[in-house]
Amino acid sequence: MLFELPNTKINIQNSAQYTVRPAGYDDERGVIPDFKVAPTYLDFINGYDKVLNYTYWLIDENITN
């Protein structure tokens, strides 16, 4: 599935395929994030994108986990 984000016009590709791990099982956990960022209600109200800003910070600091 390919679509364009309305504001940035960035093209995004999303898989609609079910995939099983190489070991042949599904542990039903999905993808575990390397970094957890929890936006607050005030972030939302104030239009602050905590996830995007955290991502910029990771890039600026050259943090790769």
mmCIF file as Biopython writes it, N, C-alpha, C and O atoms, coordinates in Angstrom:
data_model
#
loop_
_atom_site.group_PDB
_atom_site.id
_atom_site.type_symbol
_atom_site.label_atom_id
_atom_site.label_alt_id
_atom_site.label_comp_id
_atom_site.label_asym_id
_atom_site.label_entity_id
_atom_site.label_seq_id
_atom_site.pdbx_PDB_ins_code
_atom_site.Cartn_x
_atom_site.Cartn_y
_atom_site.Cartn_z
_atom_site.occupancy
_atom_site.B_iso_or_equiv
_atom_site.auth_seq_id
_atom_site.auth_asym_id
_atom_site.pdbx_PDB_model_num
ATOM 1   N N  . MET A ? 1  ? 0.847  -1.163  0.000  1.0 0.0 1  A 1 
ATOM 2   C CA . MET A ? 1  ? 0.000  0.000   0.000  1.0 0.0 1  A 1 
ATOM 3   C C  . MET A ? 1  ? 0.898  1.233   0.000  1.0 0.0 1  A 1 
ATOM 4   O O  . MET A ? 1  ? 1.771  1.368   0.857  1.0 0.0 1  A 1 
ATOM 5   N N  . LEU A ? 2  ? 0.689  2.114   -0.940 1.0 0.0 2  A 1 
ATOM 6   C CA . LEU A ? 2  ? 1.480  3.331   -1.062 1.0 0.0 2  A 1 
ATOM 7   C C  . LEU A ? 2  ? 0.538  4.524   -0.959 1.0 0.0 2  A 1 
ATOM 8   O O  . LEU A ? 2  ? -0.485 4.576   -1.642 1.0 0.0 2  A 1 
ATOM 9   N N  . PHE A ? 3  ? 0.888  5.486   -0.099 1.0 0.0 3  A 1 
ATOM 10  C CA . PHE A ? 3  ? 0.064  6.688   -0.009 1.0 0.0 3  A 1 
ATOM 11  C C  . PHE A ? 3  ? 0.939  7.883   0.333  1.0 0.0 3  A 1 
ATOM 12  O O  . PHE A ? 3  ? 2.087  7.721   0.746  1.0 0.0 3  A 1 
ATOM 13  N N  . GLU A ? 4  ? 0.403  9.064   0.163  1.0 0.0 4  A 1 
ATOM 14  C CA . GLU A ? 4  ? 1.118  10.312  0.397  1.0 0.0 4  A 1 
ATOM 15  C C  . GLU A ? 4  ? 0.543  11.013  1.619  1.0 0.0 4  A 1 
ATOM 16  O O  . GLU A ? 4  ? -0.673 11.147  1.754  1.0 0.0 4  A 1 
ATOM 17  N N  . LEU A ? 5  ? 1.432  11.463  2.512  1.0 0.0 5  A 1 
ATOM 18  C CA . LEU A ? 5  ? 0.976  12.211  3.673  1.0 0.0 5  A 1 
ATOM 19  C C  . LEU A ? 5  ? 0.470  13.573  3.217  1.0 0.0 5  A 1 
ATOM 20  O O  . LEU A ? 5  ? 1.110  14.225  2.392  1.0 0.0 5  A 1 
ATOM 21  N N  . PRO A ? 6  ? -0.677 14.013  3.745  1.0 0.0 6  A 1 
ATOM 22  C CA . PRO A ? 6  ? -1.315 15.218  3.224  1.0 0.0 6  A 1 
ATOM 23  C C  . PRO A ? 6  ? -0.540 16.516  3.460  1.0 0.0 6  A 1 
ATOM 24  O O  . PRO A ? 6  ? -0.571 17.403  2.606  1.0 0.0 6  A 1 
ATOM 25  N N  . ASN A ? 7  ? 0.149  16.653  4.590  1.0 0.0 7  A 1 
ATOM 26  C CA . ASN A ? 7  ? 0.832  17.909  4.897  1.0 0.0 7  A 1 
ATOM 27  C C  . ASN A ? 7  ? 2.238  17.986  4.308  1.0 0.0 7  A 1 
ATOM 28  O O  . ASN A ? 7  ? 2.618  19.002  3.727  1.0 0.0 7  A 1 
ATOM 29  N N  . THR A ? 8  ? 3.001  16.918  4.459  1.0 0.0 8  A 1 
ATOM 30  C CA . THR A ? 8  ? 4.400  16.948  4.030  1.0 0.0 8  A 1 
ATOM 31  C C  . THR A ? 8  ? 4.599  16.425  2.620  1.0 0.0 8  A 1 
ATOM 32  O O  . THR A ? 8  ? 5.657  16.622  2.023  1.0 0.0 8  A 1 
ATOM 33  N N  . LYS A ? 9  ? 3.588  15.761  2.090  1.0 0.0 9  A 1 
ATOM 34  C CA . LYS A ? 9  ? 3.647  15.148  0.753  1.0 0.0 9  A 1 
ATOM 35  C C  . LYS A ? 9  ? 4.691  14.024  0.677  1.0 0.0 9  A 1 
ATOM 36  O O  . LYS A ? 9  ? 5.118  13.645  -0.414 1.0 0.0 9  A 1 
ATOM 37  N N  . ILE A ? 10 ? 5.100  13.496  1.833  1.0 0.0 10 A 1 
ATOM 38  C CA . ILE A ? 10 ? 6.037  12.376  1.871  1.0 0.0 10 A 1 
ATOM 39  C C  . ILE A ? 10 ? 5.286  11.111  1.498  1.0 0.0 10 A 1 
ATOM 40  O O  . ILE A ? 10 ? 4.181  10.874  1.985  1.0 0.0 10 A 1 
ATOM 41  N N  . ASN A ? 11 ? 5.886  10.293  0.631  1.0 0.0 11 A 1 
ATOM 42  C CA . ASN A ? 11 ? 5.291  9.017   0.245  1.0 0.0 11 A 1 
ATOM 43  C C  . ASN A ? 11 ? 5.616  7.960   1.286  1.0 0.0 11 A 1 
ATOM 44  O O  . ASN A ? 11 ? 6.765  7.810   1.701  1.0 0.0 11 A 1 
ATOM 45  N N  . ILE A ? 12 ? 4.602  7.237   1.699  1.0 0.0 12 A 1 
ATOM 46  C CA . ILE A ? 12 ? 4.730  6.191   2.709  1.0 0.0 12 A 1 
ATOM 47  C C  . ILE A ? 12 ? 4.288  4.872   2.090  1.0 0.0 12 A 1 
ATOM 48  O O  . ILE A ? 12 ? 3.294  4.812   1.367  1.0 0.0 12 A 1 
ATOM 49  N N  . GLN A ? 13 ? 5.045  3.814   2.384  1.0 0.0 13 A 1 
ATOM 50  C CA . GLN A ? 13 ? 4.660  2.489   1.919  1.0 0.0 13 A 1 
ATOM 51  C C  . GLN A ? 13 ? 4.401  1.622   3.134  1.0 0.0 13 A 1 
ATOM 52  O O  . GLN A ? 13 ? 5.211  1.578   4.060  1.0 0.0 13 A 1 
ATOM 53  N N  . ASN A ? 14 ? 3.279  0.938   3.131  1.0 0.0 14 A 1 
ATOM 54  C CA . ASN A ? 14 ? 2.838  0.127   4.252  1.0 0.0 14 A 1 
ATOM 55  C C  . ASN A ? 14 ? 2.536  -1.277  3.765  1.0 0.0 14 A 1 
ATOM 56  O O  . ASN A ? 14 ? 1.898  -1.454  2.727  1.0 0.0 14 A 1 
ATOM 57  N N  . SER A ? 15 ? 2.984  -2.261  4.496  1.0 0.0 15 A 1 
ATOM 58  C CA . SER A ? 15 ? 2.717  -3.644  4.124  1.0 0.0 15 A 1 
ATOM 59  C C  . SER A ? 15 ? 1.373  -4.087  4.698  1.0 0.0 15 A 1 
ATOM 60  O O  . SER A ? 15 ? 1.026  -3.748  5.829  1.0 0.0 15 A 1 
ATOM 61  N N  . ALA A ? 16 ? 0.642  -4.828  3.922  1.0 0.0 16 A 1 
ATOM 62  C CA . ALA A ? 16 ? -0.622 -5.402  4.392  1.0 0.0 16 A 1 
ATOM 63  C C  . ALA A ? 16 ? -0.489 -6.918  4.470  1.0 0.0 16 A 1 
ATOM 64  O O  . ALA A ? 16 ? -1.492 -7.631  4.492  1.0 0.0 16 A 1 
ATOM 65  N N  . GLN A ? 17 ? 0.734  -7.403  4.510  1.0 0.0 17 A 1 
ATOM 66  C CA . GLN A ? 17 ? 1.008  -8.833  4.508  1.0 0.0 17 A 1 
ATOM 67  C C  . GLN A ? 17 ? 1.276  -9.320  5.926  1.0 0.0 17 A 1 
ATOM 68  O O  . GLN A ? 17 ? 1.949  -8.642  6.703  1.0 0.0 17 A 1 
ATOM 69  N N  . TYR A ? 18 ? 0.758  -10.481 6.260  1.0 0.0 18 A 1 
ATOM 70  C CA . TYR A ? 18 ? 1.029  -11.112 7.545  1.0 0.0 18 A 1 
ATOM 71  C C  . TYR A ? 18 ? 2.357  -11.850 7.433  1.0 0.0 18 A 1 
ATOM 72  O O  . TYR A ? 18 ? 2.564  -12.621 6.495  1.0 0.0 18 A 1 
ATOM 73  N N  . THR A ? 19 ? 3.255  -11.619 8.380  1.0 0.0 19 A 1 
ATOM 74  C CA . THR A ? 19 ? 4.576  -12.226 8.326  1.0 0.0 19 A 1 
ATOM 75  C C  . THR A ? 19 ? 4.841  -13.011 9.599  1.0 0.0 19 A 1 
ATOM 76  O O  . THR A ? 19 ? 4.491  -12.576 10.696 1.0 0.0 19 A 1 
ATOM 77  N N  . VAL A ? 20 ? 5.461  -14.169 9.443  1.0 0.0 20 A 1 
ATOM 78  C CA . VAL A ? 20 ? 5.845  -15.012 10.571 1.0 0.0 20 A 1 
ATOM 79  C C  . VAL A ? 20 ? 7.351  -14.886 10.749 1.0 0.0 20 A 1 
ATOM 80  O O  . VAL A ? 20 ? 8.088  -14.760 9.771  1.0 0.0 20 A 1 
ATOM 81  N N  . ARG A ? 21 ? 7.804  -14.918 11.987 1.0 0.0 21 A 1 
ATOM 82  C CA . ARG A ? 21 ? 9.235  -14.799 12.278 1.0 0.0 21 A 1 
ATOM 83  C C  . ARG A ? 21 ? 10.033 -15.917 11.591 1.0 0.0 21 A 1 
ATOM 84  O O  . ARG A ? 21 ? 9.481  -16.972 11.279 1.0 0.0 21 A 1 
ATOM 85  N N  . PRO A ? 22 ? 11.334 -15.684 11.358 1.0 0.0 22 A 1 
ATOM 86  C CA . PRO A ? 22 ? 12.158 -16.699 10.686 1.0 0.0 22 A 1 
ATOM 87  C C  . PRO A ? 22 ? 12.149 -18.053 11.385 1.0 0.0 22 A 1 
ATOM 88  O O  . PRO A ? 22 ? 12.323 -19.082 10.732 1.0 0.0 22 A 1 
ATOM 89  N N  . ALA A ? 23 ? 11.951 -18.070 12.698 1.0 0.0 23 A 1 
ATOM 90  C CA . ALA A ? 23 ? 11.915 -19.338 13.433 1.0 0.0 23 A 1 
ATOM 91  C C  . ALA A ? 23 ? 10.619 -20.102 13.180 1.0 0.0 23 A 1 
ATOM 92  O O  . ALA A ? 23 ? 10.489 -21.253 13.598 1.0 0.0 23 A 1 
ATOM 93  N N  . GLY A ? 24 ? 9.656  -19.472 12.497 1.0 0.0 24 A 1 
ATOM 94  C CA . GLY A ? 24 ? 8.430  -20.157 12.128 1.0 0.0 24 A 1 
ATOM 95  C C  . GLY A ? 24 ? 7.287  -20.028 13.110 1.0 0.0 24 A 1 
ATOM 96  O O  . GLY A ? 24 ? 6.327  -20.795 13.031 1.0 0.0 24 A 1 
ATOM 97  N N  . TYR A ? 25 ? 7.357  -19.084 14.032 1.0 0.0 25 A 1 
ATOM 98  C CA . TYR A ? 25 ? 6.262  -18.907 14.991 1.0 0.0 25 A 1 
ATOM 99  C C  . TYR A ? 25 ? 5.881  -17.436 15.102 1.0 0.0 25 A 1 
ATOM 100 O O  . TYR A ? 25 ? 6.634  -16.550 14.697 1.0 0.0 25 A 1 
ATOM 101 N N  . ASP A ? 26 ? 4.713  -17.199 15.651 1.0 0.0 26 A 1 
ATOM 102 C CA . ASP A ? 26 ? 4.221  -15.847 15.882 1.0 0.0 26 A 1 
ATOM 103 C C  . ASP A ? 26 ? 4.015  -15.677 17.381 1.0 0.0 26 A 1 
ATOM 104 O O  . ASP A ? 26 ? 3.130  -16.309 17.958 1.0 0.0 26 A 1 
ATOM 105 N N  . ASP A ? 27 ? 4.822  -14.830 18.019 1.0 0.0 27 A 1 
ATOM 106 C CA . ASP A ? 27 ? 4.696  -14.646 19.463 1.0 0.0 27 A 1 
ATOM 107 C C  . ASP A ? 27 ? 3.664  -13.584 19.827 1.0 0.0 27 A 1 
ATOM 108 O O  . ASP A ? 27 ? 3.488  -13.265 21.003 1.0 0.0 27 A 1 
ATOM 109 N N  . GLU A ? 28 ? 2.976  -13.031 18.814 1.0 0.0 28 A 1 
ATOM 110 C CA . GLU A ? 28 ? 1.895  -12.056 18.982 1.0 0.0 28 A 1 
ATOM 111 C C  . GLU A ? 28 ? 2.335  -10.790 19.716 1.0 0.0 28 A 1 
ATOM 112 O O  . GLU A ? 28 ? 1.504  -10.113 20.321 1.0 0.0 28 A 1 
ATOM 113 N N  . ARG A ? 29 ? 3.634  -10.457 19.672 1.0 0.0 29 A 1 
ATOM 114 C CA . ARG A ? 29 ? 4.131  -9.245  20.317 1.0 0.0 29 A 1 
ATOM 115 C C  . ARG A ? 29 ? 4.263  -8.098  19.337 1.0 0.0 29 A 1 
ATOM 116 O O  . ARG A ? 29 ? 4.266  -6.936  19.744 1.0 0.0 29 A 1 
ATOM 117 N N  . GLY A ? 30 ? 4.372  -8.398  18.070 1.0 0.0 30 A 1 
ATOM 118 C CA . GLY A ? 30 ? 4.576  -7.342  17.095 1.0 0.0 30 A 1 
ATOM 119 C C  . GLY A ? 30 ? 5.982  -6.782  17.183 1.0 0.0 30 A 1 
ATOM 120 O O  . GLY A ? 30 ? 6.884  -7.433  17.709 1.0 0.0 30 A 1 
ATOM 121 N N  . VAL A ? 31 ? 6.164  -5.601  16.679 1.0 0.0 31 A 1 
ATOM 122 C CA . VAL A ? 31 ? 7.466  -4.953  16.693 1.0 0.0 31 A 1 
ATOM 123 C C  . VAL A ? 31 ? 7.644  -4.228  18.025 1.0 0.0 31 A 1 
ATOM 124 O O  . VAL A ? 31 ? 6.787  -3.446  18.435 1.0 0.0 31 A 1 
ATOM 125 N N  . ILE A ? 32 ? 8.751  -4.491  18.686 1.0 0.0 32 A 1 
ATOM 126 C CA . ILE A ? 32 ? 9.051  -3.831  19.949 1.0 0.0 32 A 1 
ATOM 127 C C  . ILE A ? 32 ? 9.903  -2.600  19.633 1.0 0.0 32 A 1 
ATOM 128 O O  . ILE A ? 32 ? 10.964 -2.740  19.024 1.0 0.0 32 A 1 
ATOM 129 N N  . PRO A ? 33 ? 9.470  -1.398  20.030 1.0 0.0 33 A 1 
ATOM 130 C CA . PRO A ? 33 ? 10.221 -0.184  19.693 1.0 0.0 33 A 1 
ATOM 131 C C  . PRO A ? 33 ? 11.562 -0.122  20.425 1.0 0.0 33 A 1 
ATOM 132 O O  . PRO A ? 33 ? 11.697 -0.612  21.546 1.0 0.0 33 A 1 
ATOM 133 N N  . ASP A ? 34 ? 12.539 0.485   19.774 1.0 0.0 34 A 1 
ATOM 134 C CA . ASP A ? 34 ? 13.836 0.707   20.415 1.0 0.0 34 A 1 
ATOM 135 C C  . ASP A ? 34 ? 13.736 1.809   21.457 1.0 0.0 34 A 1 
ATOM 136 O O  . ASP A ? 34 ? 14.417 1.768   22.482 1.0 0.0 34 A 1 
ATOM 137 N N  . PHE A ? 35 ? 12.895 2.784   21.196 1.0 0.0 35 A 1 
ATOM 138 C CA . PHE A ? 35 ? 12.719 3.915   22.103 1.0 0.0 35 A 1 
ATOM 139 C C  . PHE A ? 35 ? 11.230 4.139   22.312 1.0 0.0 35 A 1 
ATOM 140 O O  . PHE A ? 35 ? 10.451 4.129   21.359 1.0 0.0 35 A 1 
ATOM 141 N N  . LYS A ? 36 ? 10.839 4.342   23.568 1.0 0.0 36 A 1 
ATOM 142 C CA . LYS A ? 36 ? 9.439  4.626   23.871 1.0 0.0 36 A 1 
ATOM 143 C C  . LYS A ? 36 ? 9.292  6.110   24.199 1.0 0.0 36 A 1 
ATOM 144 O O  . LYS A ? 36 ? 9.996  6.644   25.056 1.0 0.0 36 A 1 
ATOM 145 N N  . VAL A ? 37 ? 8.378  6.753   23.512 1.0 0.0 37 A 1 
ATOM 146 C CA . VAL A ? 37 ? 8.097  8.171   23.733 1.0 0.0 37 A 1 
ATOM 147 C C  . VAL A ? 37 ? 6.608  8.286   24.026 1.0 0.0 37 A 1 
ATOM 148 O O  . VAL A ? 37 ? 5.777  7.821   23.246 1.0 0.0 37 A 1 
ATOM 149 N N  . ALA A ? 38 ? 6.274  8.904   25.148 1.0 0.0 38 A 1 
ATOM 150 C CA . ALA A ? 38 ? 4.875  9.004   25.558 1.0 0.0 38 A 1 
ATOM 151 C C  . ALA A ? 38 ? 4.417  10.464  25.532 1.0 0.0 38 A 1 
ATOM 152 O O  . ALA A ? 38 ? 4.640  11.201  26.493 1.0 0.0 38 A 1 
ATOM 153 N N  . PRO A ? 39 ? 3.780  10.883  24.438 1.0 0.0 39 A 1 
ATOM 154 C CA . PRO A ? 39 ? 3.247  12.249  24.393 1.0 0.0 39 A 1 
ATOM 155 C C  . PRO A ? 39 ? 2.164  12.433  25.449 1.0 0.0 39 A 1 
ATOM 156 O O  . PRO A ? 39 ? 1.426  11.500  25.766 1.0 0.0 39 A 1 
ATOM 157 N N  . THR A ? 40 ? 2.077  13.637  25.986 1.0 0.0 40 A 1 
ATOM 158 C CA . THR A ? 40 ? 1.057  13.944  26.985 1.0 0.0 40 A 1 
ATOM 159 C C  . THR A ? 40 ? -0.123 14.648  26.321 1.0 0.0 40 A 1 
ATOM 160 O O  . THR A ? 40 ? -0.052 15.058  25.162 1.0 0.0 40 A 1 
ATOM 161 N N  . TYR A ? 41 ? -1.171 14.772  27.054 1.0 0.0 41 A 1 
ATOM 162 C CA . TYR A ? 41 ? -2.343 15.492  26.570 1.0 0.0 41 A 1 
ATOM 163 C C  . TYR A ? 41 ? -1.981 16.945  26.263 1.0 0.0 41 A 1 
ATOM 164 O O  . TYR A ? 41 ? -2.449 17.507  25.272 1.0 0.0 41 A 1 
ATOM 165 N N  . LEU A ? 42 ? -1.151 17.552  27.109 1.0 0.0 42 A 1 
ATOM 166 C CA . LEU A ? 42 ? -0.735 18.936  26.887 1.0 0.0 42 A 1 
ATOM 167 C C  . LEU A ? 42 ? 0.102  19.069  25.616 1.0 0.0 42 A 1 
ATOM 168 O O  . LEU A ? 42 ? 0.009  20.077  24.916 1.0 0.0 42 A 1 
ATOM 169 N N  . ASP A ? 43 ? 0.917  18.059  25.315 1.0 0.0 43 A 1 
ATOM 170 C CA . ASP A ? 43 ? 1.662  18.076  24.051 1.0 0.0 43 A 1 
ATOM 171 C C  . ASP A ? 43 ? 0.683  18.173  22.884 1.0 0.0 43 A 1 
ATOM 172 O O  . ASP A ? 43 ? 0.876  18.963  21.960 1.0 0.0 43 A 1 
ATOM 173 N N  . PHE A ? 44 ? -0.358 17.367  22.940 1.0 0.0 44 A 1 
ATOM 174 C CA . PHE A ? 44 ? -1.369 17.366  21.883 1.0 0.0 44 A 1 
ATOM 175 C C  . PHE A ? 44 ? -2.077 18.715  21.789 1.0 0.0 44 A 1 
ATOM 176 O O  . PHE A ? 44 ? -2.228 19.269  20.700 1.0 0.0 44 A 1 
ATOM 177 N N  . ILE A ? 45 ? -2.506 19.236  22.925 1.0 0.0 45 A 1 
ATOM 178 C CA . ILE A ? 45 ? -3.229 20.515  22.970 1.0 0.0 45 A 1 
ATOM 179 C C  . ILE A ? 45 ? -2.360 21.656  22.432 1.0 0.0 45 A 1 
ATOM 180 O O  . ILE A ? 45 ? -2.848 22.542  21.731 1.0 0.0 45 A 1 
ATOM 181 N N  . ASN A ? 46 ? -1.061 21.622  22.770 1.0 0.0 46 A 1 
ATOM 182 C CA . ASN A ? 46 ? -0.144 22.683  22.369 1.0 0.0 46 A 1 
ATOM 183 C C  . ASN A ? 46 ? 0.457  22.469  20.978 1.0 0.0 46 A 1 
ATOM 184 O O  . ASN A ? 46 ? 1.263  23.278  20.517 1.0 0.0 46 A 1 
ATOM 185 N N  . GLY A ? 47 ? 0.070  21.393  20.318 1.0 0.0 47 A 1 
ATOM 186 C CA . GLY A ? 47 ? 0.582  21.137  18.975 1.0 0.0 47 A 1 
ATOM 187 C C  . GLY A ? 47 ? 2.046  20.733  18.958 1.0 0.0 47 A 1 
ATOM 188 O O  . GLY A ? 47 ? 2.721  20.886  17.940 1.0 0.0 47 A 1 
ATOM 189 N N  . TYR A ? 48 ? 2.545  20.216  20.080 1.0 0.0 48 A 1 
ATOM 190 C CA . TYR A ? 48 ? 3.938  19.802  20.186 1.0 0.0 48 A 1 
ATOM 191 C C  . TYR A ? 48 ? 4.054  18.330  19.808 1.0 0.0 48 A 1 
ATOM 192 O O  . TYR A ? 48 ? 3.442  17.473  20.445 1.0 0.0 48 A 1 
ATOM 193 N N  . ASP A ? 49 ? 4.833  18.036  18.780 1.0 0.0 49 A 1 
ATOM 194 C CA . ASP A ? 49 ? 5.015  16.655  18.326 1.0 0.0 49 A 1 
ATOM 195 C C  . ASP A ? 49 ? 6.223  16.066  19.045 1.0 0.0 49 A 1 
ATOM 196 O O  . ASP A ? 49 ? 7.357  16.190  18.582 1.0 0.0 49 A 1 
ATOM 197 N N  . LYS A ? 50 ? 5.969  15.430  20.167 1.0 0.0 50 A 1 
ATOM 198 C CA . LYS A ? 50 ? 7.034  14.899  21.011 1.0 0.0 50 A 1 
ATOM 199 C C  . LYS A ? 50 ? 7.820  13.791  20.301 1.0 0.0 50 A 1 
ATOM 200 O O  . LYS A ? 50 ? 9.040  13.704  20.440 1.0 0.0 50 A 1 
ATOM 201 N N  . VAL A ? 51 ? 7.126  12.959  19.553 1.0 0.0 51 A 1 
ATOM 202 C CA . VAL A ? 51 ? 7.783  11.863  18.845 1.0 0.0 51 A 1 
ATOM 203 C C  . VAL A ? 51 ? 8.715  12.402  17.758 1.0 0.0 51 A 1 
ATOM 204 O O  . VAL A ? 51 ? 9.859  11.960  17.646 1.0 0.0 51 A 1 
ATOM 205 N N  . LEU A ? 52 ? 8.237  13.340  16.972 1.0 0.0 52 A 1 
ATOM 206 C CA . LEU A ? 52 ? 9.061  13.915  15.914 1.0 0.0 52 A 1 
ATOM 207 C C  . LEU A ? 52 ? 10.264 14.644  16.500 1.0 0.0 52 A 1 
ATOM 208 O O  . LEU A ? 52 ? 11.376 14.498  15.991 1.0 0.0 52 A 1 
ATOM 209 N N  . ASN A ? 53 ? 10.067 15.420  17.554 1.0 0.0 53 A 1 
ATOM 210 C CA . ASN A ? 53 ? 11.172 16.144  18.171 1.0 0.0 53 A 1 
ATOM 211 C C  . ASN A ? 53 ? 12.181 15.195  18.819 1.0 0.0 53 A 1 
ATOM 212 O O  . ASN A ? 53 ? 13.383 15.458  18.790 1.0 0.0 53 A 1 
ATOM 213 N N  . TYR A ? 54 ? 11.708 14.110  19.395 1.0 0.0 54 A 1 
ATOM 214 C CA . TYR A ? 54 ? 12.613 13.100  19.957 1.0 0.0 54 A 1 
ATOM 215 C C  . TYR A ? 54 ? 13.425 12.458  18.836 1.0 0.0 54 A 1 
ATOM 216 O O  . TYR A ? 54 ? 14.617 12.195  18.999 1.0 0.0 54 A 1 
ATOM 217 N N  . THR A ? 55 ? 12.784 12.209  17.708 1.0 0.0 55 A 1 
ATOM 218 C CA . THR A ? 55 ? 13.479 11.646  16.556 1.0 0.0 55 A 1 
ATOM 219 C C  . THR A ? 55 ? 14.554 12.596  16.055 1.0 0.0 55 A 1 
ATOM 220 O O  . THR A ? 55 ? 15.670 12.166  15.766 1.0 0.0 55 A 1 
ATOM 221 N N  . TYR A ? 56 ? 14.237 13.878  15.947 1.0 0.0 56 A 1 
ATOM 222 C CA . TYR A ? 56 ? 15.247 14.874  15.562 1.0 0.0 56 A 1 
ATOM 223 C C  . TYR A ? 56 ? 16.430 14.848  16.535 1.0 0.0 56 A 1 
ATOM 224 O O  . TYR A ? 56 ? 17.587 14.914  16.121 1.0 0.0 56 A 1 
ATOM 225 N N  . TRP A ? 57 ? 16.126 14.751  17.825 1.0 0.0 57 A 1 
ATOM 226 C CA . TRP A ? 57 ? 17.174 14.713  18.840 1.0 0.0 57 A 1 
ATOM 227 C C  . TRP A ? 57 ? 18.064 13.488  18.647 1.0 0.0 57 A 1 
ATOM 228 O O  . TRP A ? 57 ? 19.288 13.592  18.718 1.0 0.0 57 A 1 
ATOM 229 N N  . LEU A ? 58 ? 17.452 12.324  18.402 1.0 0.0 58 A 1 
ATOM 230 C CA . LEU A ? 58 ? 18.232 11.102  18.159 1.0 0.0 58 A 1 
ATOM 231 C C  . LEU A ? 58 ? 19.171 11.281  16.967 1.0 0.0 58 A 1 
ATOM 232 O O  . LEU A ? 58 ? 20.331 10.871  17.011 1.0 0.0 58 A 1 
ATOM 233 N N  . ILE A ? 59 ? 18.663 11.889  15.919 1.0 0.0 59 A 1 
ATOM 234 C CA . ILE A ? 59 ? 19.471 12.120  14.713 1.0 0.0 59 A 1 
ATOM 235 C C  . ILE A ? 59 ? 20.599 13.097  15.015 1.0 0.0 59 A 1 
ATOM 236 O O  . ILE A ? 59 ? 21.751 12.849  14.656 1.0 0.0 59 A 1 
ATOM 237 N N  . ASP A ? 60 ? 20.275 14.197  15.668 1.0 0.0 60 A 1 
ATOM 238 C CA . ASP A ? 60 ? 21.283 15.215  15.990 1.0 0.0 60 A 1 
ATOM 239 C C  . ASP A ? 60 ? 22.395 14.652  16.883 1.0 0.0 60 A 1 
ATOM 240 O O  . ASP A ? 60 ? 23.564 15.003  16.724 1.0 0.0 60 A 1 
ATOM 241 N N  . GLU A ? 61 ? 22.028 13.792  17.806 1.0 0.0 61 A 1 
ATOM 242 C CA . GLU A ? 61 ? 23.007 13.214  18.742 1.0 0.0 61 A 1 
ATOM 243 C C  . GLU A ? 61 ? 23.660 11.954  18.199 1.0 0.0 61 A 1 
ATOM 244 O O  . GLU A ? 61 ? 24.527 11.366  18.846 1.0 0.0 61 A 1 
ATOM 245 N N  . ASN A ? 62 ? 23.235 11.534  16.987 1.0 0.0 62 A 1 
ATOM 246 C CA . ASN A ? 62 ? 23.774 10.327  16.335 1.0 0.0 62 A 1 
ATOM 247 C C  . ASN A ? 62 ? 23.604 9.091   17.213 1.0 0.0 62 A 1 
ATOM 248 O O  . ASN A ? 62 ? 24.511 8.266   17.326 1.0 0.0 62 A 1 
ATOM 249 N N  . ILE A ? 63 ? 22.440 8.974   17.827 1.0 0.0 63 A 1 
ATOM 250 C CA . ILE A ? 63 ? 22.136 7.838   18.703 1.0 0.0 63 A 1 
ATOM 251 C C  . ILE A ? 63 ? 21.501 6.739   17.850 1.0 0.0 63 A 1 
ATOM 252 O O  . ILE A ? 63 ? 20.511 6.964   17.155 1.0 0.0 63 A 1 
ATOM 253 N N  . THR A ? 64 ? 22.091 5.557   17.921 1.0 0.0 64 A 1 
ATOM 254 C CA . THR A ? 64 ? 21.580 4.441   17.110 1.0 0.0 64 A 1 
ATOM 255 C C  . THR A ? 64 ? 21.117 3.262   17.951 1.0 0.0 64 A 1 
ATOM 256 O O  . THR A ? 64 ? 20.710 2.240   17.399 1.0 0.0 64 A 1 
ATOM 257 N N  . ASN A ? 65 ? 21.167 3.379   19.251 1.0 0.0 65 A 1 
ATOM 258 C CA . ASN A ? 65 ? 20.717 2.363   20.189 1.0 0.0 65 A 1 
ATOM 259 C C  . ASN A ? 65 ? 21.825 1.448   20.518 1.0 0.0 65 A 1 
ATOM 260 O O  . ASN A ? 65 ? 21.644 0.515   21.301 1.0 0.0 65 A 1 
#
